[in-house]
């Protein structure tokens, strides 16, 4: 591709000579002869420090904010103002601006992103459309599944996937937009048909430092929407109106408690699902909890804003399946139920525990959870307090300790518990042992929540990934329970 086409809409600080570019990269290791290397300033590393390595590997053109003093080898340098923004724009240009050939809907917020994006993908597939999905759990191009590394891919991978969707006939793409991705301008240059806001609670302060910064990152998505886009926001959240106050898009609202364009009422609920009334129409859905009622209302509202037929949408919603690791439940002996959920923030943990508490278990409500290492430490004591407030028994264990000592993480969680909370809690660092203990010591009719990891099938200890799947451990523990009983 011509260099001039790649640099279209990029804010340049220096002239350039026309050239043919065959390959672009932000990773010096993947550069080859004739490559264009973009030196991006990241959160942890600065691409400018790898410019010489890129040249050594064959890069002929370098996009950067400043030229290093010790350049080794020959290359054409093109100066730009913002490397992150430039990278996203160049990526979109390189792949032919694929988002303009699709109807792309972004979902952002602290909790609910994965559920809403995945359910929209399920729904519109049922309605007969070919769709793409970019999510925490997996990426899909039509029915083809691809593993995911980040909630929202980097700009080159993001545009490559969008281009693949467009080439393979997808009409829609539903994607999660994380605060990191928005802040790092990975979504720059993407034309969004619409965006959905779920909620904003305590999370990612290890990266954003303040809640105000966290909010501002999410809000950028809506600030940058085009006038022909829609913005669907949850007005039950205190930041729901703040998110859309400066948007040029058409604003719509959804709610479980207030008047809104799309509103829901829970009529019945069991462990099997809920009977909902959404905008006057009843529908049985295989989900439980007020938070899931809100998610389903967002799905319904998005479908209406995208022009889907109401009757077909309601029918399809009754067939939607639970998202992996989001209140997936398993039944054991003596009417014991174990539920796996990705809840790893104070708000998410509280929502899930309240949901399970409302089912009035005949035994105990047991909560098994931990907190991730090298992440926001301030939420740990808060989650300890929440767990002991709503659960009859608590087992604090490891999540992904990463490079932290699991015992120190557990101590941070324990600091949020009062005397009564500590008295009804066990502290077992080994996650497998913690889950087995919860199941094998549970009273008949108990509900056990295993929170924090959800769909993940690994545990990171000391920077090394080890296989660990909460669902596998639960099933094995139920087998042990059955064998012990017989």
HELIX and SHEET records of a PDB file:
HELIX    1   1 UNK A    3  UNK A    6  1                                   4    
HELIX    2   2 UNK A   28  UNK A   30  5                                   3    
HELIX    3   3 UNK A   47  UNK A   50  5                                   4    
HELIX    4   4 UNK A   51  UNK A   56  1                                   6    
HELIX    5   5 UNK A   83  UNK A   94  1                                  12    
HELIX    6   6 UNK A   98  UNK A  101  5                                   4    
HELIX    7   7 UNK A  113  UNK A  126  1                                  14    
HELIX    8   8 UNK A  155  UNK A  167  1                                  13    
HELIX    9   9 UNK A  179  UNK A  183  1                                   5    
HELIX   10  10 UNK A  205  UNK A  208  1                                   4    
HELIX   11  11 UNK A  211  UNK A  223  1                                  13    
HELIX   12  12 UNK A  240  UNK A  243  1                                   4    
HELIX   13  13 UNK A  290  UNK A  305  1                                  16    
HELIX   14  14 UNK A  310  UNK A  317  1                                   8    
HELIX   15  15 UNK A  333  UNK A  335  5                                   3    
HELIX   16  16 UNK A  346  UNK A  357  1                                  12    
HELIX   17  17 UNK A  378  UNK A  390  1                                  13    
HELIX   18  18 UNK A  406  UNK A  414  1                                   9    
HELIX   19  19 UNK A  419  UNK A  423  1                                   5    
HELIX   20  20 UNK A  431  UNK A  440  1                                  10    
HELIX   21  21 UNK A  470  UNK A  485  1                                  16    
SHEET    1   A 4 UNK A  24  UNK A  25  0                                        
SHEET    2   A 4 UNK A  36  UNK A  38  1                                        
SHEET    3   A 4 UNK A  61  UNK A  64  1                                        
SHEET    4   A 4 UNK A  76  UNK A  79  1                                        
SHEET    1   B11 UNK A 144  UNK A 146  0                                        
SHEET    2   B11 UNK A 139  UNK A 141 -1                                        
SHEET    3   B11 UNK A 131  UNK A 134 -1                                        
SHEET    4   B11 UNK A 172  UNK A 176  1                                        
SHEET    5   B11 UNK A 103  UNK A 108  1                                        
SHEET    6   B11 UNK A 192  UNK A 197  1                                        
SHEET    7   B11 UNK A 230  UNK A 234  1                                        
SHEET    8   B11 UNK A 250  UNK A 255  1                                        
SHEET    9   B11 UNK A 262  UNK A 270  1                                        
SHEET   10   B11 UNK A 273  UNK A 278 -1                                        
SHEET   11   B11 UNK A 281  UNK A 285 -1                                        
SHEET    1   C 6 UNK A 326  UNK A 331  0                                        
SHEET    2   C 6 UNK A 337  UNK A 341 -1                                        
SHEET    3   C 6 UNK A 447  UNK A 451  1                                        
SHEET    4   C 6 UNK A 365  UNK A 369  1                                        
SHEET    5   C 6 UNK A 393  UNK A 396  1                                        
SHEET    6   C 6 UNK A 425  UNK A 427  1                                        
SHEET    1   D 2 UNK A 458  UNK A 461  0                                        
SHEET    2   D 2 UNK A 464  UNK A 467 -1                                        
END                                                                             
